[in-house]
Amino acid sequence: MFELLRRPAPLDEELSAYLDGELGPARQGVLLERLALDGRVRAAFELLRRTDEVVRQAAAPSETPAPDAAAERLLASLERRPASPAVARQSAGSGGRAPHLLRPVLIASAGLLVTAGLAYVELRRRNRR
């Protein structure tokens, strides 16, 4: 546990500086030579490089658009699209509402009302005790 709190070793700092492009040419040459000759230094470098890559990816701006912006673009594209003739005929007879969407909404609303009513009756029954 205390390994996480330890001060970075000079080698770790040097490897980090190399990854960040902050190492001077002379020190860079020495470090590259150590990397070529010492397997432990290479292993430490690979671990630090992978960690650095993960951190950079996590800090990079998300390529996923914000939900609000995506929803606005979708609504705008739907408003620009002309309705198909079948949908236009269905909507014309229902005052602008699509009747095929009305039935599931009514069923869900009825289910919620029944559930709320049952919950209310049960709570009143418990409070009378």
Backbone as ProteinMPNN parsed JSONL, in Angstrom:
{"seq_chain_A": "MFELLRRPAPLDEELSAYLDGELGPARQGVLLERLALDGRVRAAFELLRRTDEVVRQAAAPSETPAPDAAAERLLASLERRPASPAVARQSAGSGGRAPHLLRPVLIASAGLLVTAGLAYVELRRRNRR", "coords_chain_A": {"N_chain_A": [[0.814, -1.186, 0.0], [1.94, 1.224, 0.744], [3.656, 1.604, -1.299], [2.463, 3.06, -3.296], [2.601, 5.597, -2.311], [5.2, 6.249, -2.316], [8.146, 8.159, -3.147], [8.838, 8.992, -6.533], [11.324, 7.131, -8.229], [14.561, 8.183, -9.435], [14.99, 7.054, -11.974], [12.366, 6.506, -12.832], [11.395, 9.11, -13.034], [13.042, 10.055, -15.046], [12.342, 8.373, -17.184], [9.688, 9.153, -17.47], [10.026, 11.838, -18.182], [11.242, 11.413, -20.649], [9.134, 10.182, -22.07], [7.375, 12.329, -22.156], [8.703, 14.027, -23.803], [10.546, 15.752, -22.755], [13.16, 15.397, -22.181], [16.589, 16.145, -22.446], [18.892, 16.016, -25.284], [21.366, 14.753, -24.659], [20.902, 13.316, -22.239], [18.838, 11.769, -23.181], [20.106, 10.097, -25.024], [21.722, 8.554, -23.3], [19.73, 7.302, -21.807], [18.38, 5.824, -23.804], [20.351, 4.02, -24.437], [20.547, 2.603, -22.022], [17.994, 1.465, -22.038], [18.28, -0.289, -24.173], [20.115, -2.109, -23.18], [19.318, -3.042, -20.631], [16.979, -5.145, -19.287], [15.239, -4.778, -17.121], [14.927, -2.029, -17.038], [13.715, -1.653, -19.502], [11.3, -3.019, -19.009], [10.216, -1.422, -16.972], [9.938, 0.924, -18.424], [8.047, 0.145, -20.389], [5.806, -0.393, -18.784], [5.347, 2.159, -17.705], [4.905, 3.542, -20.092], [2.539, 2.333, -21.042], [0.804, 3.014, -18.971], [0.863, 5.793, -19.196], [-0.313, 6.039, -21.712], [-2.926, 5.109, -21.21], [-3.806, 7.05, -19.404], [-3.666, 9.352, -20.989], [-5.59, 8.698, -22.947], [-7.862, 8.608, -21.361], [-8.036, 11.25, -20.582], [-8.457, 12.529, -22.94], [-10.628, 14.412, -25.09], [-14.014, 13.421, -25.293], [-15.32, 11.498, -27.964], [-17.895, 10.994, -28.278], [-20.937, 12.498, -28.913], [-22.56, 15.11, -27.033], [-25.501, 14.277, -25.186], [-27.724, 16.073, -25.339], [-27.132, 17.647, -27.587], [-27.067, 15.687, -29.573], [-29.713, 14.788, -29.496], [-31.045, 17.124, -30.285], [-30.069, 17.395, -32.916], [-31.16, 15.077, -34.048], [-33.945, 15.558, -33.778], [-34.144, 17.851, -35.371], [-33.475, 16.787, -37.867], [-35.606, 15.056, -38.232], [-37.726, 16.834, -38.377], [-37.186, 18.118, -40.759], [-37.524, 16.12, -42.604], [-39.922, 14.943, -44.903], [-43.151, 13.64, -44.118], [-44.176, 10.251, -44.604], [-46.667, 9.199, -46.991], [-48.519, 7.378, -45.82], [-48.281, 7.793, -43.035], [-49.027, 10.453, -42.955], [-51.749, 10.27, -43.728], [-52.753, 8.783, -41.56], [-52.251, 10.512, -39.421], [-53.785, 12.721, -40.116], [-56.454, 12.057, -39.605], [-56.512, 11.944, -36.858], [-56.206, 14.301, -35.549], [-53.573, 15.208, -35.727], [-52.143, 13.519, -34.128], [-50.475, 10.405, -33.917], [-52.24, 7.52, -34.232], [-51.355, 4.915, -33.838], [-49.511, 5.102, -31.871], [-50.915, 5.842, -29.683], [-52.365, 3.801, -28.329], [-50.443, 2.09, -26.851], [-49.605, 4.032, -25.013], [-51.927, 4.653, -23.611], [-52.446, 2.15, -22.416], [-50.176, 1.859, -20.774], [-50.559, 4.064, -19.09], [-52.963, 3.359, -17.816], [-52.09, 1.099, -16.453], [-50.263, 2.26, -14.66], [-51.999, 3.854, -13.138], [-53.619, 1.894, -11.915], [-51.669, 0.553, -10.388], [-50.846, 2.657, -8.697], [-53.246, 3.109, -7.356], [-53.635, 0.639, -6.003], [-51.384, 0.691, -4.339], [-52.001, 2.914, -2.756], [-54.356, 2.031, -1.431], [-53.272, -0.101, 0.037], [-51.449, 1.238, 1.697], [-53.177, 2.843, 3.226], [-54.564, 0.819, 4.534], [-52.538, -0.267, 6.121], [-51.95, 1.904, 7.785], [-54.202, 2.085, 9.371], [-54.0, 0.119, 11.237]], "CA_chain_A": [[0.0, 0.0, 0.0], [2.786, 2.407, 0.84], [4.39, 1.768, -2.553], [1.8, 4.109, -4.06], [2.95, 6.887, -1.73], [6.653, 6.475, -2.353], [8.643, 9.173, -4.067], [9.312, 8.336, -7.752], [12.774, 6.944, -8.345], [15.115, 9.019, -10.511], [14.775, 6.4, -13.261], [10.966, 6.738, -13.207], [11.281, 10.509, -13.449], [13.734, 10.185, -16.323], [11.491, 7.717, -18.18], [8.518, 10.012, -17.647], [10.477, 12.998, -18.942], [11.454, 10.935, -22.015], [7.817, 10.003, -22.681], [6.765, 13.64, -22.348], [9.527, 14.798, -24.722], [11.207, 16.803, -21.978], [14.535, 14.974, -21.87], [17.579, 16.714, -23.352], [19.492, 15.043, -26.188], [22.434, 13.982, -24.016], [20.26, 12.369, -21.305], [18.036, 10.86, -23.992], [21.04, 9.093, -25.563], [22.093, 7.657, -22.204], [18.556, 6.506, -21.464], [18.144, 4.861, -24.88], [21.374, 2.967, -24.282], [20.117, 1.777, -20.877], [16.836, 0.694, -22.478], [18.743, -1.363, -25.051], [20.952, -3.071, -22.467], [18.784, -3.518, -19.347], [15.604, -5.627, -19.387], [14.413, -4.18, -16.065], [14.633, -0.661, -17.445], [12.711, -1.781, -20.572], [10.03, -3.389, -18.385], [9.717, -0.227, -16.291], [9.542, 1.856, -19.475], [6.799, -0.346, -20.987], [4.734, -0.176, -17.809], [5.092, 3.597, -17.653], [4.346, 3.945, -21.381], [1.138, 1.887, -21.084], [0.063, 3.843, -18.013], [0.763, 7.116, -19.806], [-1.28, 5.92, -22.806], [-4.263, 5.01, -20.618], [-4.138, 8.357, -18.834], [-3.919, 10.278, -22.103], [-6.878, 8.351, -23.558], [-8.929, 8.994, -20.433], [-8.109, 12.707, -20.529], [-8.798, 13.054, -24.262], [-12.043, 14.756, -25.209], [-14.866, 12.322, -25.739], [-15.812, 11.612, -29.331], [-19.331, 10.8, -28.209], [-21.565, 13.82, -28.784], [-23.376, 15.333, -25.845], [-26.861, 13.798, -25.453], [-28.627, 17.151, -25.746], [-26.816, 18.032, -28.963], [-27.483, 14.587, -30.436], [-31.18, 14.806, -29.555], [-31.443, 18.274, -31.096], [-29.796, 17.084, -34.323], [-32.132, 14.082, -34.476], [-35.239, 16.226, -33.937], [-34.069, 18.733, -36.529], [-33.514, 15.982, -39.091], [-36.96, 14.532, -38.373], [-38.598, 17.93, -38.789], [-36.892, 18.433, -42.154], [-37.983, 15.012, -43.453], [-41.366, 14.914, -45.127], [-43.799, 12.425, -43.624], [-44.614, 9.346, -45.661], [-48.108, 9.362, -47.213], [-49.292, 6.564, -44.876], [-48.285, 8.488, -41.743], [-49.8, 11.676, -43.131], [-53.165, 9.898, -43.706], [-53.117, 8.39, -40.193], [-52.218, 11.693, -38.557], [-54.837, 13.658, -40.499], [-57.702, 11.67, -38.969], [-56.402, 11.9, -35.396], [-55.879, 15.625, -35.027], [-52.129, 15.401, -35.685], [-51.499, 12.48, -33.324], [-50.373, 9.114, -34.589], [-53.049, 6.607, -33.421], [-50.635, 3.691, -33.489], [-48.742, 5.371, -30.654], [-51.835, 6.176, -28.607], [-52.772, 2.62, -27.567], [-49.479, 1.734, -25.801], [-49.571, 5.081, -23.991], [-53.114, 4.464, -22.776], [-52.263, 0.925, -21.617], [-49.192, 2.158, -19.732], [-51.187, 4.988, -18.133], [-53.909, 2.59, -17.008], [-51.299, 0.262, -15.541], [-49.731, 3.112, -13.595], [-53.1, 4.243, -12.261], [-53.995, 0.729, -11.108], [-50.592, 0.343, -9.417], [-50.923, 3.727, -7.699], [-54.44, 2.863, -6.541], [-53.367, -0.487, -5.104], [-50.424, 1.144, -3.333], [-52.73, 3.807, -1.865], [-55.229, 1.21, -0.585], [-52.429, -0.862, 0.965], [-50.908, 2.164, 2.699], [-54.274, 3.213, 4.136], [-54.852, -0.356, 5.371], [-51.463, -0.382, 7.111], [-52.045, 3.029, 8.733], [-55.348, 1.859, 10.266], [-53.614, -0.855, 12.274]], "C_chain_A": [[0.86, 1.253, 0.0], [3.626, 2.614, -0.408], [3.78, 2.877, -3.406], [2.205, 5.495, -3.579], [4.44, 7.209, -1.837], [7.022, 7.543, -3.373], [9.159, 8.461, -5.317], [10.83, 8.254, -7.775], [13.29, 7.831, -9.471], [14.914, 8.385, -11.891], [13.344, 6.622, -13.752], [10.766, 8.164, -13.715], [11.922, 10.718, -14.82], [12.909, 9.546, -17.456], [10.261, 8.565, -18.49], [8.881, 11.245, -18.478], [10.716, 12.611, -20.406], [10.114, 10.779, -22.742], [7.146, 11.34, -22.989], [7.561, 14.527, -23.304], [10.29, 15.912, -24.044], [12.664, 16.478, -21.664], [15.488, 15.558, -22.913], [18.251, 15.631, -24.191], [20.569, 14.173, -25.528], [21.837, 12.922, -23.09], [19.434, 11.348, -22.076], [18.917, 9.748, -24.564], [21.424, 8.074, -24.508], [20.921, 6.738, -21.854], [18.266, 5.455, -22.537], [19.146, 3.707, -24.817], [21.002, 2.03, -23.131], [18.929, 0.9, -21.254], [17.259, -0.5, -23.336], [19.471, -2.462, -24.28], [20.297, -3.714, -21.245], [17.298, -3.88, -19.474], [14.699, -5.029, -18.324], [14.021, -2.757, -16.417], [13.573, -0.689, -18.56], [11.342, -2.11, -19.996], [9.407, -2.183, -17.681], [9.211, 0.791, -17.312], [8.203, 1.436, -20.096], [5.614, -0.123, -20.053], [4.348, 1.301, -17.751], [4.462, 4.088, -18.958], [2.879, 3.554, -21.491], [0.277, 2.716, -20.146], [-0.161, 5.232, -18.589], [-0.28, 7.11, -20.925], [-2.713, 5.873, -22.276], [-4.701, 6.359, -20.071], [-4.448, 9.361, -19.945], [-5.262, 9.984, -22.774], [-8.03, 8.771, -22.661], [-9.118, 10.506, -20.406], [-8.502, 13.323, -21.862], [-10.283, 13.39, -24.313], [-12.83, 13.579, -25.786], [-15.327, 12.562, -27.167], [-17.314, 11.384, -29.382], [-19.986, 12.165, -28.05], [-22.396, 13.905, -27.507], [-24.811, 14.903, -26.149], [-27.816, 14.877, -25.932], [-28.398, 17.54, -27.209], [-27.264, 16.945, -29.936], [-29.002, 14.564, -30.586], [-31.67, 15.96, -30.419], [-31.213, 18.016, -32.579], [-30.814, 16.085, -34.863], [-33.498, 14.724, -34.709], [-35.24, 17.139, -35.159], [-34.135, 17.937, -37.822], [-34.904, 15.398, -39.309], [-37.926, 15.615, -38.833], [-38.394, 18.281, -40.26], [-37.424, 17.362, -43.097], [-39.479, 15.09, -43.673], [-41.938, 13.591, -44.634], [-44.199, 11.555, -44.797], [-46.125, 9.507, -45.833], [-48.954, 8.57, -46.216], [-49.389, 7.254, -43.519], [-49.112, 9.757, -41.839], [-51.297, 11.368, -43.093], [-53.61, 9.536, -42.298], [-53.215, 9.61, -39.293], [-53.352, 12.644, -38.866], [-56.145, 13.327, -39.798], [-57.649, 11.706, -37.461], [-55.99, 13.237, -34.811], [-54.391, 15.85, -34.888], [-51.403, 14.366, -34.856], [-51.448, 11.192, -34.131], [-51.116, 8.085, -33.741], [-52.316, 5.333, -33.038], [-49.765, 3.878, -32.247], [-49.645, 5.577, -29.444], [-52.17, 4.965, -27.737], [-51.746, 2.218, -26.497], [-49.417, 2.76, -24.675], [-50.762, 4.926, -23.045], [-52.981, 3.234, -21.882], [-51.283, 1.185, -20.475], [-49.786, 3.077, -18.671], [-52.167, 4.246, -17.228], [-53.171, 1.712, -16.008], [-50.743, 1.066, -14.381], [-50.826, 3.531, -12.619], [-53.54, 3.088, -11.363], [-52.952, 0.484, -10.03], [-50.651, 1.397, -8.313], [-52.13, 3.517, -6.786], [-54.238, 1.741, -5.551], [-52.395, -0.084, -3.989], [-51.113, 2.042, -2.307], [-53.61, 3.008, -0.901], [-54.403, 0.454, 0.45], [-51.855, 0.047, 2.054], [-51.985, 2.601, 3.69], [-54.59, 2.06, 5.075], [-53.789, -0.496, 6.463], [-51.557, 0.713, 8.172], [-53.193, 2.858, 9.711], [-55.007, 0.911, 11.414], [-53.027, -0.205, 13.475]], "O_chain_A": [[0.538, 2.232, -0.673], [4.243, 3.666, -0.574], [4.489, 3.555, -4.149], [2.161, 6.458, -4.344], [4.877, 8.306, -1.49], [6.293, 7.788, -4.334], [9.841, 7.442, -5.204], [11.524, 9.194, -7.388], [12.529, 8.193, -10.369], [14.693, 9.097, -12.87], [13.123, 6.893, -14.932], [10.06, 8.394, -14.696], [11.405, 11.466, -15.649], [12.796, 10.109, -18.545], [9.848, 8.675, -19.645], [8.13, 11.643, -19.369], [10.423, 13.398, -21.306], [9.976, 11.196, -23.892], [6.427, 11.46, -23.98], [7.151, 15.652, -23.589], [10.644, 16.906, -24.678], [13.323, 17.23, -20.945], [15.23, 15.477, -24.114], [18.185, 14.451, -23.843], [20.662, 12.98, -25.818], [22.226, 11.755, -23.152], [19.341, 10.189, -21.67], [18.514, 8.585, -24.584], [21.453, 6.873, -24.778], [21.107, 5.542, -21.632], [17.94, 4.315, -22.209], [18.809, 2.561, -25.114], [21.127, 0.812, -23.25], [18.853, -0.26, -20.849], [16.678, -1.581, -23.243], [19.444, -3.624, -24.687], [20.677, -4.819, -20.859], [16.464, -3.013, -19.738], [13.518, -4.793, -18.58], [12.905, -2.327, -16.127], [12.655, 0.131, -18.573], [10.334, -1.555, -20.432], [8.202, -1.956, -17.786], [8.187, 1.44, -17.099], [7.326, 2.274, -20.304], [4.541, 0.291, -20.492], [3.166, 1.644, -17.747], [3.584, 4.952, -18.936], [2.061, 4.338, -21.973], [-0.849, 3.078, -20.485], [-1.255, 5.784, -18.479], [-1.044, 8.065, -21.069], [-3.606, 6.518, -22.825], [-5.849, 6.763, -20.258], [-5.401, 10.133, -19.836], [-5.993, 10.908, -23.131], [-9.06, 9.239, -23.147], [-10.235, 10.99, -20.226], [-8.842, 14.504, -21.923], [-11.098, 12.737, -23.662], [-12.35, 12.852, -26.656], [-15.679, 13.682, -27.539], [-17.935, 11.567, -30.43], [-19.628, 12.915, -27.142], [-22.867, 12.897, -26.982], [-25.296, 15.136, -27.256], [-28.628, 14.637, -26.826], [-29.348, 17.735, -27.967], [-27.785, 17.251, -31.008], [-29.517, 14.346, -31.683], [-32.606, 15.795, -31.201], [-32.05, 18.368, -33.41], [-31.281, 16.218, -35.995], [-34.139, 14.462, -35.726], [-36.224, 17.194, -35.897], [-34.783, 18.364, -38.778], [-35.339, 15.256, -40.452], [-38.848, 15.338, -39.6], [-39.337, 18.698, -40.932], [-37.739, 17.649, -44.252], [-40.233, 15.284, -42.719], [-41.287, 12.55, -44.724], [-44.526, 12.065, -45.869], [-46.8, 9.918, -44.889], [-50.011, 9.047, -45.803], [-50.464, 7.294, -42.92], [-49.825, 10.102, -40.898], [-52.054, 12.124, -42.485], [-54.699, 9.918, -41.87], [-54.147, 9.731, -38.499], [-53.843, 13.319, -37.961], [-56.883, 14.241, -39.429], [-58.684, 11.508, -36.824], [-55.479, 13.295, -33.693], [-53.969, 16.61, -34.017], [-50.173, 14.324, -34.866], [-52.329, 10.945, -34.955], [-50.677, 7.791, -32.629], [-52.629, 4.73, -32.012], [-49.332, 2.897, -31.643], [-49.187, 5.494, -28.304], [-52.25, 5.098, -26.515], [-52.125, 2.021, -25.343], [-49.2, 2.403, -23.517], [-50.619, 5.052, -21.829], [-53.365, 3.276, -20.713], [-51.53, 0.78, -19.338], [-49.542, 2.887, -17.48], [-52.199, 4.476, -16.019], [-53.581, 1.596, -14.853], [-50.753, 0.602, -13.241], [-50.603, 3.559, -11.409], [-53.803, 3.289, -10.177], [-53.304, 0.234, -8.877], [-50.523, 1.072, -7.133], [-52.039, 3.727, -5.576], [-54.619, 1.861, -4.387], [-52.568, -0.477, -2.835], [-50.835, 1.939, -1.112], [-53.614, 3.27, 0.302], [-54.792, 0.378, 1.616], [-51.789, -0.352, 3.217], [-51.709, 2.712, 4.885], [-54.854, 2.269, 6.259], [-54.116, -0.811, 7.607], [-51.27, 0.461, 9.343], [-53.157, 3.441, 10.795], [-55.674, 0.919, 12.449], [-52.656, -0.889, 14.428]]}, "name": "protein", "num_of_chains": 1, "seq": "MFELLRRPAPLDEELSAYLDGELGPARQGVLLERLALDGRVRAAFELLRRTDEVVRQAAAPSETPAPDAAAERLLASLERRPASPAVARQSAGSGGRAPHLLRPVLIASAGLLVTAGLAYVELRRRNRR"}
